[in-house]
Amino acid sequence: PEWHSIHRLAISASQCATMGSSVDINPEFLKLLISKILSYGVIAGALVGKMPQVLRIQSAKSSEGVSFASVCMEALMLGIMFAYNVIARAPLSTFGEVPILFC
């Protein structure tokens, strides 16, 4: 689960830098940190990217102009992506944008 990788990140964080005459940064920790930041950035971007469309549809009380076929194709694609990641037991940070985009 996702908390395992966060727990590993916390353990690595304590070992990340050693204080002394110089600071040594563990490259594995740095890779994991950058990966997590980018993953959560993608999730936040998905939320921000969909919000204007959702608000526009809500304020207009109509979905006129939105292609039904494109919505169906997107729903199918996102459903497959979500199912694959759940079955593969991937961490939520790797597919967290899928439920947001699905809405």
N, C-alpha and C positions, 0 to 999 in steps of 0.2 A: 504493500500500500504506500501511498504518498508520504505518510508520516515517517516511514522507514528512511526514505532519502533525506527528509528534513532532519531527522535524528542524526543520520550520518553527517549531514552538513554541520550540525551543531557540534558534534564531536570533532570534526575536522577544523572547525573554527577555533577551537581551543588550542589546536596544534598548528594553526595556520602560520602564526608569526612567533618567532622567538626573539625576545628582547635582549639586547646586548650591544656590542659595538656596531652591529648591522642588523637589518631585518631580513629574514629569509621567508619568502612566501612559498607555501606549498603549491606547486603547479596544479596538482589534482584538485585541491580545494578551489583554486582560482577558476578552473574550468567548470566545476560544478556550480560555483556562485554565478558565473556569467550565464551558464545554461539556464539556471532558475530565473534569473532576472529577465532574460529574453523570453522564456516561456510565459511568465506572468505578464510581461509587456504585450505579448501577442493576445493573451486573454483580455487584457484591458483595451487593447486596440479593437478587438472584435466587438466589445461592448459599446465603445464609442462610435465605431463605424456603423452599427445597426440603429443606434438611437435616433438619428435624424429621420430615417425612414419610418420608424415606428411612431414617432411623435407627429410626423406629417399625416400619416394614415389616421391616427387617433384624432387629430384636430379637424381633419376633413370629414371624418365619420364615413370614409369611403376608401376602398382600395383600387379605385378606378385608375387605370394606367399601369398597374402592376401585372406583369405577364403571369397567367396561371401556370403555363407550361414551365416557365423558369422557376417558379416557386416549387412546383412538384419535383423537378429535377434536383434542385438544391436540397429539398427535404430528403429525397432518396439518397443522395450522396452523403449528407451529414448523418443520416441514420446508419448507413454502412460504416462510415468512419467511427461513429460512436460504438456500434456493436463490436467492431474489430478491436478497438482499444480496451473495451470492457473485458472481452474474452481473453485478450492477450495480457490482461492485468497490468496495463501500462499506468504509470503515475498520472494523476489528474492534471498535473502541470503540462503534460505532453498533448492532452486533447481537451483541456478545459474550455477552449473557445467554441467547441462543437455545440454544447447545449445552449450557449448564448446565441450563436448564429442560427440555431434551429428555431428559436422563438420568433 
